[in-house]
């Protein structure tokens, strides 16, 4: 997730003359509220907020929550209601009814629709889809409580946070590697989102929130039943898990794993004594140090066991990064020989094999479905894939993309040649010609590869 796609809870103050509240838009008023909450939490570390619920159903908060939920998109929930349906029936009435239900505390979430998406290893990942009404309510709650916990979160945490991204995590890992922390424990938690214990999560939330109405609201979402293949599961008897797909779930997951962040970063703690650092993106994390001994790993397992979480031993491993590459967030990090400076080595950060395979599969699948599209439409279909690849994997002064971008350009060239040449029944203007070059030069197709002009010292 890039920084541009995330909402800041720490907006910069306007250097000009302050606006009156009645002259502010919904986003500005929300930022002002969030900043006040953030600063209060930052200034008083142990402060517990006891009046928060009334802020969740403020009119401008719900209006902004609706905008963000709509911008995020997604399929309808179990009630089948789409954003188009809401707009046709009246957005104002929808928000008014939701506001009244929250105000009167008669709001009850509907069941979550569970679907399954394919994973790279052939297994299925469960995804919960709340109704739009519940998504808006969760967004409003998230926007109000997020600043309280942002004031506490550690700098090693980068997933699903305002002004943090996967780029920051990879950049931090490279900094640690260059500082000599080349022994890496690549950890994998087993079914983290499904394993979070409700009772301990609620106690963690209560460390900052003492308003029982907010805690009850969050508990309602945790206990919401799940509809899968027409059958109802979970509900009030459910004691673990927060549905992947819920708007508030990533924040709750970060809040619970913040306990681990604090233990690893605790001054004079075991990890600090061995100068071990952690970099975490949601439930993916690595420990890094000059030496990671078995005592530290035993302590890590003990901490997670007390949190009722489990390390996946088959996917977690201890790596000497100078001898063996490792993968994190779709990148491969390895200590390679430089082709530009003889006798030197560098930390080479590139897209992983799976990432390179995935982007080619996406391009291949898209070309199979677009049939006899005109050139402009072909470009419109392919550019988002190429742009997403470049934006995610290109990290200035961190990743090295020239080789992989050149290979992707070669793949696009071959794929587009086959795409146009196989139209034997209905030849297009691109048949038998340099389709890739024409699409790039005439129609604006993105060319991933740009020669840097630097020649290697040796092959």
Buried (B, 14 or more C-beta within 10 A) or exposed (E): BEEEEBBBBBBEEEEEEEEEEEEBEBBBBBBBBBBEBBEBBBEEEEBEBEEBBEBBBBEBBBBBBBBBBBEEEBEBBBBEBBBEEBEEEEBEEBBEEBBEBBEEEEBEBBBBBBEEEEEEEEEEEBBBBBBBBBBBBBBBBBBBBBBBBBBBBBEBBBBBBBEBBBBBBBBBBBBBBEEEBBBBBBBBBBBBBEBBBBEBBBEBBBBBBBBEBBBEBBBBBBBBBBBBEEEEBBEEEBEBBBBBBBBBBBBBBBBBBBBBBEBBBEEEBBBBEBEBBBBBBBBBBBBBBEEBBEEBBEBBBEBBEEBBBBBEEEEBEBBEBEEEBBBBBBBBBBBEEBBEEEEEEBBBBBBBEEBBEBBBEBBEEBBEEBEEBEBEEBBBBBBEBBEEBBEBBBBEEBBBBBEBBBBBBEBBBEBBBEBBBEEEEEEBEBBEEEBBEBBBEEBEBBBBBEEEEEEEEEE
